Structures are given as structure tokens and as C-alpha cells.
Amino acid sequence: MRLPTELRDQLAKLRGALLRGQLVGSAADAGWIACELIGAGVDTPTTLELAGHALSIGSMSEIEPLIRQVLSECGMPPIDPRQEPWATARDISLAMRDGTLPISSGADFLITELMAKCGYPPEITELMILIDDWEAVRDTQPTDDELRARAGRIAEAAQLAHTSTCLIIPSAVNPPEGEAGEGHGYQMERPTGRTIWYP
């Protein structure tokens, strides 16, 4: 079912808040969103239950399980940040590309939480430069369409990195300076050509 753009954006914002663990607002706010969903034809038992909180005086965090279930039923399941970093990066970038996660929320998480854990991949680094330092490389701010296209590239890289078979090799040589302490360690080779060192 295709939801109205404004309603879809409201759900995307909830998804972004859950990603950061920063679900704020009143239960009534979520309840009214559920009422709009019912008006749009999403009248599942969970949506009806959430709509019952439209006059509630509690906080949104108190009904988080209901919100998570409604998002899943609308095709926007909450993203689990506890996954392997590349898996999380894939889910976030796909959601950014598809418009089911605010660009600001997704980009912030990719840059501040996942870029280092993924080994500073160029796809995420380029997104950071495009957002934070665009004046150094171009004359105009990037459009949402451009940022979504960049997110699509991150999704492709993340899918490849996540599904590639890792080869762990005991290593007696020292890793490149700055990547790990000296001494014996392990190096993980991926078909992508990237090497990650583990002391």
C-alpha cells in the first residue's frame, strides 16, 4: 500500500528516532499518526490499538513496542544497530535511498557510528565530505536526490562487504602503522581488496 508522502515522512522520522534510541514526544502524537494510517487504509489490530492512545497523556517511549510493530506492518521495520556494522550500514543506506529514513538521521549514524567500524570506506567518507564540507568541492549544496544516490552506493558496498566470505590468516608481520599495535595478529581479507588488522 502506498501511503501519502506526509504520513510516510512521519513514519520515517519515528524510524530515525528509534535508530538513535531517542524516541521523544507524547503517546498521543503516535496515536494520531495511527489514526491517519487507519484513514489511509492501514487498519491492522496493532494500528487500532495504537490509535487508542490518541488521547493518552503518557510518553511515546511507553508504547515503543506498539510503534515498532506498526512500523514493521507498514514496511518500515526498525533498524537494529546491534548487527554487524556493514549489515547496519546496508539497512540504513537502503532506507535513506528509498526515503523510509530521514537523510539526516541515516547520514549522521553512518558517519559518527559506523564509518570507523567499517574501516573508513570511501563511500561513507565521500558522503561525509558532501554533507559537511561541500563548499570545498563544489558551488552548490547537494540535493536530496544526490544524497540518496550516494546512499545507494553505500548500500552496494555494504552488501558486498557483508556477504563476502572472510578469510582470517594468522600474521607474523606488523600491520600498517596506525592500524593496530605491533606484534603478531590476524588479518582479514575480503574480496573487496580491503584488509582489516586485528591485534
NUGUTOR-900101 format. One line per 10 residues: number of its first residue (from 1); for each residue x, y, z of N, C-alpha, C. Coordinates in nm, 3 decimals. Example, Ala and Ser with C-alpha at 12.3 -4.5 7.8 and 13.67 -1.06 7.14 Angstrom:
BEGIN
1> 1.319 -0.569 0.780 1.230 -0.450 0.780 1.320 -0.330 0.780 ~ 1.285 -0.225 0.708 1.367 -0.106 0.714 1.290 0.003 0.787
***
This chain:
BEGIN
1> 0.085 -0.120 0.000 0.000 0.000 0.000 0.088 0.124 0.000 ~ 0.056 0.217 -0.086 0.133 0.341 -0.096 0.071 0.446 -0.004 ~ 0.147 0.493 0.092 0.098 0.591 0.187 0.120 0.733 0.136 ~ 0.038 0.827 0.181 0.061 0.968 0.146 0.201 1.010 0.190 ~ 0.263 1.098 0.113 0.401 1.138 0.139 0.420 1.191 0.280 ~ 0.331 1.278 0.326 0.345 1.337 0.458 0.339 1.231 0.568 ~ 0.250 1.135 0.552 0.237 1.029 0.651 0.359 0.938 0.648 ~ 0.408 0.910 0.530 0.529 0.828 0.515 0.647 0.895 0.582 ~ 0.655 1.029 0.567 0.765 1.103 0.629 0.757 1.098 0.782 ~ 0.635 1.099 0.835 0.619 1.090 0.981 0.668 0.955 1.032
11> 0.637 0.851 0.958 0.684 0.717 0.998 0.836 0.708 0.986 ~ 0.891 0.770 0.882 1.036 0.769 0.865 1.106 0.838 0.981 ~ 1.046 0.947 1.030 1.104 1.019 1.145 1.102 0.932 1.270 ~ 0.993 0.858 1.288 0.987 0.766 1.402 1.096 0.660 1.390 ~ 1.116 0.613 1.269 1.219 0.511 1.245 1.358 0.567 1.276 ~ 1.380 0.693 1.239 1.508 0.756 1.268 1.529 0.774 1.418 ~ 1.423 0.810 1.489 1.433 0.828 1.634 1.464 0.696 1.703 ~ 1.403 0.588 1.657 1.429 0.456 1.716 1.573 0.412 1.689 ~ 1.626 0.446 1.573 1.763 0.410 1.540 1.860 0.467 1.642 ~ 1.834 0.589 1.683 1.921 0.657 1.779 1.880 0.632 1.924
21> 1.768 0.561 1.944 1.720 0.540 2.079 1.673 0.670 2.142 ~ 1.618 0.757 2.060 1.575 0.888 2.107 1.429 0.914 2.071 ~ 1.345 0.821 2.110 1.202 0.834 2.082 1.142 0.936 2.180 ~ 1.108 1.052 2.129 1.054 1.159 2.214 0.916 1.199 2.164 ~ 0.841 1.263 2.252 0.706 1.303 2.216 0.605 1.231 2.304 ~ 0.481 1.260 2.282 0.376 1.200 2.364 0.316 1.078 2.295 ~ 0.254 0.995 2.375 0.184 0.879 2.320 0.071 0.925 2.228 ~ 0.014 1.041 2.262 -0.094 1.096 2.179 -0.045 1.126 2.038 ~ 0.080 1.174 2.026 0.135 1.202 1.893 0.136 1.075 1.808 ~ 0.184 0.966 1.868 0.186 0.838 1.795 0.046 0.790 1.767
31> -0.044 0.814 1.861 -0.182 0.773 1.843 -0.247 0.840 1.724 ~ -0.221 0.969 1.708 -0.280 1.041 1.595 -0.220 0.998 1.461 ~ -0.091 0.960 1.463 -0.032 0.905 1.342 -0.103 0.775 1.304 ~ -0.134 0.695 1.406 -0.206 0.570 1.381 -0.345 0.598 1.324 ~ -0.409 0.704 1.373 -0.541 0.741 1.320 -0.531 0.776 1.171 ~ -0.423 0.845 1.135 -0.403 0.878 0.994 -0.377 0.753 0.911 ~ -0.306 0.659 0.970 -0.281 0.533 0.899 -0.412 0.459 0.873 ~ -0.500 0.459 0.974 -0.630 0.394 0.956 -0.707 0.461 0.844 ~ -0.700 0.595 0.840 -0.766 0.668 0.733 -0.708 0.636 0.596 ~ -0.579 0.595 0.595 -0.513 0.560 0.469 -0.532 0.414 0.433
41> -0.606 0.340 0.519 -0.635 0.200 0.488 -0.555 0.099 0.565 ~ -0.468 0.144 0.655 -0.389 0.051 0.735 -0.463 0.029 0.867 ~ -0.554 -0.066 0.869 -0.638 -0.085 0.987 -0.612 -0.221 1.053 ~ -0.485 -0.249 1.080 -0.449 -0.373 1.146 -0.484 -0.363 1.295 ~ -0.491 -0.476 1.364 -0.518 -0.471 1.509 -0.418 -0.384 1.586 ~ -0.292 -0.392 1.547 -0.190 -0.313 1.616 -0.210 -0.163 1.592 ~ -0.244 -0.128 1.469 -0.268 0.013 1.438 -0.389 0.065 1.515 ~ -0.492 -0.017 1.524 -0.611 0.022 1.600 -0.577 0.040 1.748 ~ -0.492 -0.048 1.799 -0.452 -0.037 1.940 -0.371 0.091 1.963 ~ -0.281 0.122 1.870 -0.201 0.243 1.883 -0.288 0.368 1.872
51> -0.388 0.363 1.786 -0.479 0.477 1.771 -0.556 0.504 1.901 ~ -0.571 0.401 1.981 -0.640 0.418 2.108 -0.564 0.507 2.206 ~ -0.440 0.539 2.173 -0.361 0.627 2.259 -0.365 0.772 2.213 ~ -0.454 0.804 2.120 -0.461 0.939 2.067 -0.494 1.043 2.174 ~ -0.558 1.003 2.281 -0.591 1.096 2.389 -0.511 1.065 2.516 ~ -0.407 0.986 2.500 -0.326 0.946 2.615 -0.239 1.061 2.665 ~ -0.204 1.058 2.791 -0.117 1.162 2.847 0.023 1.105 2.875 ~ 0.047 0.982 2.835 0.176 0.920 2.857 0.279 0.963 2.753 ~ 0.399 0.910 2.765 0.506 0.942 2.670 0.510 0.839 2.559 ~ 0.569 0.878 2.448 0.579 0.788 2.334 0.663 0.665 2.366
61> 0.764 0.685 2.451 0.853 0.573 2.484 0.779 0.462 2.558 ~ 0.668 0.495 2.624 0.592 0.396 2.699 0.521 0.296 2.606 ~ 0.501 0.335 2.483 0.432 0.246 2.389 0.524 0.210 2.272 ~ 0.654 0.210 2.299 0.751 0.181 2.194 0.726 0.048 2.124 ~ 0.695 -0.061 2.195 0.670 -0.187 2.125 0.559 -0.177 2.021 ~ 0.452 -0.102 2.053 0.343 -0.083 1.957 0.392 -0.006 1.834 ~ 0.472 0.097 1.858 0.523 0.178 1.748 0.611 0.093 1.657 ~ 0.695 0.012 1.718 0.782 -0.075 1.639 0.701 -0.172 1.552 ~ 0.595 -0.227 1.609 0.512 -0.321 1.536 0.439 -0.254 1.420 ~ 0.389 -0.135 1.446 0.318 -0.062 1.340 0.414 -0.028 1.226
71> 0.534 0.016 1.259 0.632 0.045 1.155 0.661 -0.079 1.071 ~ 0.674 -0.192 1.135 0.700 -0.317 1.063 0.585 -0.351 0.970 ~ 0.463 -0.330 1.017 0.346 -0.361 0.935 0.334 -0.265 0.816 ~ 0.395 -0.149 0.827 0.393 -0.052 0.717 0.514 -0.066 0.626 ~ 0.593 -0.173 0.647 0.709 -0.196 0.562 0.831 -0.115 0.600 ~ 0.833 -0.061 0.721 0.948 0.015 0.770 0.997 -0.041 0.903 ~ 1.039 -0.165 0.907 1.082 -0.222 1.036 1.197 -0.144 1.096 ~ 1.197 -0.126 1.228 1.309 -0.055 1.291 1.442 -0.122 1.258 ~ 1.543 -0.040 1.236 1.676 -0.091 1.203 1.749 -0.128 1.331 ~ 1.809 -0.245 1.332 1.880 -0.294 1.451 2.027 -0.252 1.445
81> 2.069 -0.156 1.528 2.209 -0.110 1.524 2.306 -0.208 1.590 ~ 2.253 -0.318 1.647 2.340 -0.416 1.712 2.395 -0.519 1.614 ~ 2.354 -0.510 1.489 2.404 -0.601 1.387 2.553 -0.576 1.361 ~ 2.611 -0.663 1.281 2.746 -0.641 1.231 2.746 -0.505 1.158 ~ 2.850 -0.423 1.175 2.849 -0.286 1.121 2.809 -0.272 0.975 ~ 2.862 -0.360 0.890 2.828 -0.349 0.749 2.680 -0.381 0.724 ~ 2.623 -0.472 0.803 2.482 -0.504 0.788 2.396 -0.384 0.828 ~ 2.436 -0.317 0.936 2.363 -0.197 0.977 2.377 -0.088 0.872 ~ 2.497 -0.071 0.818 2.520 0.030 0.714 2.434 0.002 0.591 ~ 2.421 -0.125 0.557 2.336 -0.163 0.442 2.192 -0.125 0.466
91> 2.139 -0.161 0.583 1.998 -0.133 0.611 1.971 0.018 0.617 ~ 2.063 0.092 0.677 2.045 0.237 0.687 2.051 0.302 0.550 ~ 2.150 0.267 0.471 2.165 0.330 0.340 2.052 0.295 0.244 ~ 2.002 0.172 0.254 1.886 0.136 0.171 1.764 0.217 0.210 ~ 1.745 0.236 0.342 1.631 0.315 0.389 1.645 0.461 0.348 ~ 1.766 0.514 0.353 1.789 0.652 0.306 1.757 0.663 0.158 ~ 1.805 0.568 0.081 1.782 0.570 -0.064 1.634 0.565 -0.097 ~ 1.560 0.484 -0.021 1.418 0.464 -0.050 1.328 0.568 0.014 ~ 1.385 0.656 0.097 1.304 0.758 0.162 1.228 0.711 0.283 ~ 1.268 0.596 0.339 1.200 0.545 0.459 1.281 0.572 0.585
101> 1.382 0.655 0.573 1.462 0.702 0.687 1.511 0.841 0.649 ~ 1.494 0.939 0.737 1.542 1.074 0.704 1.690 1.074 0.669 ~ 1.727 1.148 0.567 1.867 1.154 0.525 1.956 1.198 0.640 ~ 1.911 1.297 0.716 1.992 1.350 0.826 2.018 1.242 0.931 ~ 1.915 1.166 0.966 1.931 1.061 1.068 2.025 0.951 1.020 ~ 2.003 0.907 0.897 2.085 0.799 0.844 2.229 0.839 0.824 ~ 2.252 0.958 0.766 2.388 1.003 0.741 2.464 1.023 0.871 ~ 2.397 1.079 0.971 2.462 1.102 1.099 2.508 0.970 1.161 ~ 2.423 0.868 1.154 2.460 0.739 1.212 2.573 0.673 1.133 ~ 2.566 0.681 1.002 2.670 0.622 0.918 2.807 0.685 0.948
111> 2.807 0.818 0.962 2.934 0.889 0.980 2.988 0.876 1.121 ~ 2.903 0.897 1.220 2.952 0.900 1.359 2.963 0.762 1.424 ~ 2.882 0.667 1.381 2.880 0.537 1.447 2.941 0.424 1.366 ~ 2.935 0.434 1.233 2.973 0.318 1.152 3.096 0.338 1.065 ~ 3.131 0.459 1.033 3.242 0.481 0.940 3.371 0.417 0.990 ~ 3.405 0.441 1.115 3.528 0.383 1.170 3.517 0.231 1.182 ~ 3.402 0.182 1.227 3.383 0.038 1.245 3.391 -0.037 1.112 ~ 3.358 0.030 1.004 3.362 -0.032 0.871 3.497 -0.010 0.802 ~ 3.591 0.053 0.872 3.723 0.072 0.814 3.736 0.193 0.724 ~ 3.658 0.296 0.751 3.661 0.421 0.674 3.646 0.397 0.523
121> 3.540 0.332 0.482 3.520 0.307 0.338 3.500 0.438 0.262 ~ 3.550 0.446 0.140 3.537 0.571 0.063 3.393 0.614 0.041 ~ 3.302 0.516 0.032 3.162 0.553 0.005 3.104 0.638 0.118 ~ 3.135 0.602 0.243 3.083 0.680 0.356 3.163 0.808 0.373 ~ 3.294 0.802 0.349 3.378 0.922 0.359 3.333 1.027 0.259 ~ 3.302 0.986 0.138 3.256 1.080 0.035 3.123 1.143 0.074 ~ 3.036 1.064 0.137 2.909 1.119 0.184 2.934 1.225 0.290 ~ 3.027 1.199 0.381 3.059 1.295 0.486 3.109 1.427 0.426 ~ 3.199 1.417 0.329 3.252 1.537 0.265 3.142 1.613 0.194 ~ 3.055 1.541 0.127 2.947 1.605 0.052 2.851 1.679 0.144
131> 2.833 1.628 0.266 2.741 1.691 0.360 2.809 1.801 0.441 ~ 2.926 1.770 0.496 2.991 1.860 0.591 3.085 1.962 0.528 ~ 3.137 1.932 0.410 3.239 2.020 0.352 3.215 2.042 0.203 ~ 3.087 2.052 0.165 3.055 2.062 0.023 3.113 2.188 -0.041 ~ 3.128 2.296 0.036 3.179 2.420 -0.021 3.322 2.407 -0.071 ~ 3.394 2.307 -0.019 3.533 2.289 -0.061 3.544 2.217 -0.195 ~ 3.437 2.151 -0.236 3.446 2.071 -0.358 3.346 2.112 -0.467 ~ 3.253 2.202 -0.433 3.152 2.240 -0.531 3.090 2.374 -0.495 ~ 3.007 2.426 -0.585 2.947 2.558 -0.564 2.808 2.554 -0.504 ~ 2.741 2.441 -0.513 2.603 2.431 -0.464 2.589 2.317 -0.365
141> 2.493 2.332 -0.274 2.466 2.227 -0.178 2.411 2.103 -0.249 ~ 2.442 1.986 -0.198 2.387 1.864 -0.260 2.237 1.856 -0.240 ~ 2.169 1.805 -0.339 2.024 1.787 -0.328 1.993 1.656 -0.258 ~ 1.868 1.642 -0.214 1.828 1.516 -0.150 1.845 1.399 -0.246 ~ 1.816 1.423 -0.375 1.831 1.315 -0.473 1.976 1.270 -0.484 ~ 2.069 1.366 -0.479 2.211 1.331 -0.485 2.252 1.249 -0.362 ~ 2.204 1.291 -0.247 2.240 1.221 -0.124 2.181 1.081 -0.121 ~ 2.060 1.067 -0.175 2.000 0.934 -0.182 2.078 0.845 -0.279 ~ 2.128 0.905 -0.387 2.209 0.828 -0.482 2.338 0.781 -0.415 ~ 2.397 0.868 -0.335 2.518 0.831 -0.261 2.488 0.717 -0.164
151> 2.372 0.726 -0.101 2.331 0.620 -0.009 2.319 0.487 -0.082 ~ 2.272 0.492 -0.206 2.261 0.370 -0.286 2.398 0.307 -0.309 ~ 2.501 0.390 -0.328 2.636 0.337 -0.347 2.687 0.272 -0.218 ~ 2.655 0.334 -0.106 2.695 0.276 0.022 2.627 0.141 0.040 ~ 2.500 0.133 0.003 2.426 0.007 0.016 2.491 -0.103 -0.066 ~ 2.535 -0.070 -0.186 2.600 -0.169 -0.272 2.731 -0.217 -0.209 ~ 2.811 -0.122 -0.159 2.938 -0.159 -0.096 2.914 -0.240 0.031 ~ 2.812 -0.202 0.107 2.781 -0.272 0.231 2.734 -0.414 0.204 ~ 2.653 -0.430 0.102 2.605 -0.565 0.068 2.721 -0.655 0.028 ~ 2.813 -0.601 -0.050 2.929 -0.679 -0.093 3.017 -0.716 0.026
161> 3.042 -0.618 0.113 3.128 -0.642 0.228 3.064 -0.739 0.326 ~ 2.933 -0.727 0.344 2.863 -0.811 0.442 2.852 -0.955 0.398 ~ 2.833 -0.977 0.270 2.810 -1.113 0.220 2.938 -1.183 0.176 ~ 3.047 -1.108 0.163 3.173 -1.169 0.120 3.225 -1.264 0.227 ~ 3.288 -1.369 0.183 3.348 -1.464 0.277 3.478 -1.406 0.329 ~ 3.494 -1.405 0.463 3.614 -1.351 0.526 3.717 -1.462 0.542 ~ 3.840 -1.430 0.516 3.949 -1.525 0.534 4.039 -1.471 0.645 ~ 4.045 -1.542 0.758 4.126 -1.499 0.871 4.260 -1.571 0.865 ~ 4.369 -1.494 0.860 4.502 -1.552 0.844 4.591 -1.507 0.959 ~ 4.650 -1.601 1.039 4.747 -1.559 1.141 4.862 -1.487 1.072
171> 4.900 -1.374 1.128 5.004 -1.294 1.065 5.118 -1.267 1.161 ~ 5.242 -1.290 1.116 5.358 -1.266 1.199 5.421 -1.132 1.169 ~ 5.366 -1.062 1.072 5.421 -0.931 1.036 5.343 -0.823 1.106 ~ 5.402 -0.708 1.116 5.336 -0.596 1.179 5.236 -0.534 1.082 ~ 5.121 -0.490 1.132 5.023 -0.423 1.047 5.073 -0.286 1.008 ~ 5.008 -0.223 0.910 5.045 -0.087 0.872 5.035 0.004 0.993 ~ 5.125 0.103 0.997 5.129 0.196 1.109 4.994 0.261 1.132 ~ 4.950 0.262 1.258 4.825 0.328 1.292 4.705 0.239 1.288 ~ 4.717 0.116 1.237 4.601 0.029 1.225 4.590 -0.071 1.339 ~ 4.701 -0.102 1.406 4.698 -0.192 1.521 4.833 -0.186 1.590
181> 4.841 -0.244 1.709 4.968 -0.246 1.778 5.065 -0.341 1.711 ~ 5.194 -0.329 1.748 5.295 -0.414 1.688 5.284 -0.556 1.743 ~ 5.340 -0.651 1.670 5.340 -0.789 1.716 5.256 -0.877 1.627 ~ 5.234 -0.998 1.673 5.155 -1.094 1.596 5.009 -1.052 1.595 ~ 4.937 -1.093 1.494 4.796 -1.058 1.488 4.725 -1.137 1.381 ~ 4.611 -1.090 1.342 4.533 -1.155 1.238 4.496 -1.050 1.134 ~ 4.490 -1.092 1.011 4.444 -1.001 0.908 4.325 -1.065 0.838 ~ 4.224 -0.985 0.811 4.102 -1.035 0.749 4.097 -0.985 0.606 ~ 4.100 -1.078 0.513 4.097 -1.042 0.372 3.956 -1.057 0.317 ~ 3.912 -0.956 0.245 3.783 -0.963 0.178 3.806 -0.951 0.027
191> 3.717 -1.009 -0.052 3.729 -0.994 -0.197 3.724 -0.849 -0.242 ~ 3.681 -0.758 -0.155 3.676 -0.616 -0.192 3.815 -0.557 -0.202 ~ 3.915 -0.629 -0.151 4.050 -0.576 -0.155 4.090 -0.504 -0.029 ~ 3.998 -0.487 0.065 4.029 -0.419 0.189 4.086 -0.519 0.289 ~ 4.182 -0.475 0.369 4.240 -0.558 0.473 4.217 -0.492 0.606 ~ 4.164 -0.565 0.704 4.141 -0.512 0.838 4.229 -0.590 0.933 ~ 4.307 -0.519 1.014 4.400 -0.583 1.106 4.342 -0.598 1.245 ~ 4.368 -0.711 1.306 4.326 -0.738 1.443 4.448 -0.778 1.525 ~ 4.477 -0.706 1.634 4.593 -0.741 1.715 4.571 -0.873 1.788
***
